[in-house]
Amino acid sequence: MDDILEYTGSSYNGDYTNGRMEGKGRYGFPTDTRYEGEMKDGMFHGKGSLFFPNGSRYEAIWENGVAKEGKYTFADGLMYEEEDWKYCDGYDRRFYTEITGNLRPAGHESLVNNEPRHVIPEGHYDCGDGFYNPKTRVVVDYNLKFLRNADEDEHNWIIKTCLKGWDEYIGFTPKITA
């Protein structure tokens, strides 16, 4: 089992039953995300939490590797609430830190929740937990380590809503005739 974990870049420290991860344990992913909680037959099962490199976490009840119910907490302590979400939505574009703290003066608005913001590489987007390359559809963390491949829904959301790392003129361009 340890050979397979080493091959994938993962790690596990915890209980085993019949050579399978079972009981309480800590599973580390190569992306520096880690799971701490209960395992059954090599899968997340029971109470457990995923801790992400950016400081956020997802606490859930798992069943055979699938989260059945859970809650996500951002690195700044804000808990995500699907039913009554009040921050940076389609109507109120303020960030959590602006609502709970102070607004900045006109012309000095926050472009991201955490200031100072990261320098976005050319051709990439800042998607909140790292940079997204729309050509490869890969998300890397702010240290440029692989996080995930974006599916079609995430790709479309990032392209539509996230801050990009380049400028482009999108206004009217008059035709000049000589």
VENJO-V312328 format. One record per helix or strand of 2 or more residues. SS is the DSSP state (H for helix, E for strand). FROM is the first residue (numbers start at 1). LEN is the number of residues. Records with the same first field share a line. If there is no record, write none. Layout:
BEGIN
SS = FROM-LEN  FROM-LEN
END
This chain:
BEGIN
H = 2-7  96-5  152-10
E = 11-7  20-9  34-7  43-9  57-7  66-8  124-3  131-3  138-3  146-4  163-2
END
